[in-house]
C-alpha cells in the first residue's frame, strides 16, 4: 500500500510572532508589508515549524488537540470523529508535541490509539460492508490504513484456510533406502 504523507493535507498551527518580520503579508486586509511582534496568526505546519526552529514564532497547541477533544477521547475514544479534526491525528500529534512543549499530547495519542486499535481490528475481521462504511467515516488516515491491512490479512487467512491440503508429503520421504551390502 502506498502511503500518502501529511504534505497533501494543509495542517495549520496557531503562532505568535516573537519578532517583527519585514516583507511578509499574512492577511490581505492589512496594508502594511510586515508582521509586528506579538501578532497572532495561523500558519501551515511546515512553515510554523521552520519559523519556530529559527525562534521567529512561538507555537501553540492546535485546535485538534484542544480540551474538548481530550474530554471526548477520555469519555469514549471509539466514537470520536478524529478524521474531521485532523486526518493525520497521530502523526501530527507526534510532530507537534515536542514543538509546543505539551507532554500530555503523547498520553492523549496513546490513550486514543489503544482504545481504537482493538475496535478497528475487531471490525476489520467481522464487520459487514454497511458497518465498515460507517466506521470508515470517523477513522484517521493512519487508522484507515490499519483497517485495510487487517481486512487484507483476514482475506488472505481465509483463502489459505479453505485452499487445499495444509501439509504435503515430501517426495523424498516416500522412497525406501537402499541397503548397503
For each residue, the residues with C-beta under 8 A, 3 or more apart:
1: 145 148 149
2:
3: 145
4: 8 141
5: 8
6: 9 11 45 88 91 92 95
7: 46
8: 4 5
9: 6 87 88
10: 44
11: 6 44 45 62 86 88 92
12: 42 43 44 45 48 62
13: 42 43 44 45 48 49 59 60 62 96
14: 40 41 42 59 60 61 62 63
15: 40 41 42 43 48 51 52 57 58 59 60
16: 38 39 40 57 58 60
17: 20 21 35 36 37 38 39 40 41 56 57
18: 37 55 56 57 58
19: 37 56
20: 17 34 35 36 37
21: 17 24 34 35 56
22: 33 34
23: 33 34
24: 21 33 34 35
25: 28 30 32 33
26: 30 35 39 41 43
27: 30 41
28: 25
29:
30: 25 26 27
31:
32: 25
33: 22 23 24 25
34: 20 21 22 23 24
35: 17 20 21 24 26 39 41
36: 17 20 39
37: 17 18 19 20
38: 16 17
39: 16 17 26 35 36
40: 14 15 16 17
41: 14 15 17 26 27 35
42: 12 13 14 15
43: 12 13 15 26 47 48 51 57
44: 10 11 12 13 47 48
45: 6 11 12 13 48 49 92 95 96
46: 7 49 50
47: 43 44 50 51
48: 12 13 15 43 44 45 51 52 57 59
49: 13 45 46 52 53 59 95 99
50: 46 47 53 54
51: 15 43 47 48 54 56 57
52: 15 48 49 55 56 57 58 59 99
53: 49 50
54: 50 51
55: 18 52
56: 17 18 19 21 51 52
57: 15 16 17 18 43 48 51 52
58: 15 16 18 52
59: 13 14 15 48 49 52 96 99 100
60: 13 14 15 16 100
61: 14 65 66 96 100 102 105
62: 11 12 13 14 65 66 86 92 96
63: 14 66 85
64: 69 85 86 89 92
65: 61 62 69 70 93 96 102 105 108
66: 61 62 63 69 70
67: 70 71
68: 71 72
69: 64 65 66 72 73 80 85 108
70: 65 66 67 73 74 104 108
71: 67 68 74 75
72: 68 69 75 76 77 79 80
73: 69 70 77 80 108 111 112 115
74: 70 71 77 111
75: 71 72
76: 72 79 80 115
77: 72 73 74 80 111 112 115 116
78: 115 116 119
79: 72 76 138
80: 69 72 73 76 77 85 112 138
81: 84 85 137 138
82: 85 86 89 112 138 139 140 143
83: 86 87 89 137 138 139 140 141
84: 81 138
85: 63 64 69 80 81 82 89
86: 11 62 64 82 83 89 92 140
87: 9 83 140 141
88: 6 9 11 91 92 140 141 142
89: 64 82 83 85 86 92 93 109 112 140 142
90: 93 94 109 112 113 140 142
91: 6 88 94 95 142
92: 6 11 45 62 64 86 88 89 95 96
93: 65 89 90 96 97 105 106 108 109
94: 90 91 97 106 109
95: 6 45 49 91 92 98 99
96: 13 45 59 61 62 65 92 93 99 100 105
97: 93 94 100 102 103 105 106
98: 95 101
99: 49 52 59 95 96
100: 59 60 61 96 97 105
101: 98
102: 61 65 97 105
103: 97 106 107
104: 70 107 108
105: 61 65 93 96 97 100 102 108 109
106: 93 94 97 103 109 110
107: 103 104 110 111
108: 65 69 70 73 93 104 105 111 112
109: 89 90 93 94 105 106 112 113
110: 106 107 113 114
111: 73 74 77 107 108 114 115
112: 73 77 80 82 89 90 108 109 115 116
113: 90 109 110 116 117
114: 110 111 117 118
115: 73 76 77 78 111 112 118 119
116: 77 78 112 113 119 120 139 143
117: 113 114 120 121 146
118: 114 115 121 122
119: 78 115 116 122 123
120: 116 117 123 124 135 139 143 146 147 150
121: 117 118 124 125 146 150
122: 118 119 125 126
123: 119 120 126 127 131 132 135 147
124: 120 121 127 132 147 148 150 151 154
125: 121 122 150 151 154
126: 122 123
127: 123 124 131 132 135
128: 131 132
129: 132 133
130: 133 134
131: 123 127 128 134 135
132: 123 124 127 128 129 135 136 147
133: 129 130 136 137
134: 130 131 137
135: 120 123 127 131 132 138 139 147
136: 132 133 139 144 147
137: 81 83 133 134
138: 79 80 81 82 83 84 135
139: 82 83 116 120 135 136 143 144 147
140: 82 83 86 87 88 89 90 143 144
141: 4 83 87 88 144 145
142: 88 89 90 91 145 146
143: 82 116 120 139 140 146 147
144: 136 139 140 141 147 148
145: 1 3 141 142 148 149
146: 117 120 121 142 143 149 150
147: 120 123 124 132 135 136 139 143 144 150 151
148: 1 124 144 145 151 152
149: 1 145 146 152 153
150: 120 121 124 125 146 147 153 154
151: 124 125 147 148 154 155
152: 148 149 155 156
153: 149 150 156 157
154: 124 125 150 151 157 158
155: 151 152 158 159
156: 152 153 159 160
157: 153 154 160 161
158: 154 155 161 162
159: 155 156 162 163
160: 156 157 163
161: 157 158
162: 158 159
163: 159 160
164:
165: 168
166:
167:
168: 165
169: 173 174
170: 173 174
171: 174 175
172: 175
173: 169 170
174: 169 170 171
175: 171 172
176:
177:
178:
179:
180:
181:
